Amino acid sequence: MNDIGEMELKFAKLIWAHAPVGSGELVTLCEREFGWKKSTTYTMLRRLEKRGLFENIDSVVRVKMTREEFDA
């Protein structure tokens, strides 16, 4: 499960630090932290949603798997 890439992990850490976070705010955070465009943020978010780490419901990104659960 935790065989994710370096940037996916940095992105996950950013979400864990700010969740729950509005998707618009997340786009702004990623632009500032990583220099990403909106499309990149949503692509990465979809990847981590598929892995069961997060969910984006009604434009709010929430944690489904905590950092501790991920590390275990």
Order of alpha helices (4+ residues) and beta strands (2+ residues): alpha-beta-alpha-alpha-beta-beta-alpha
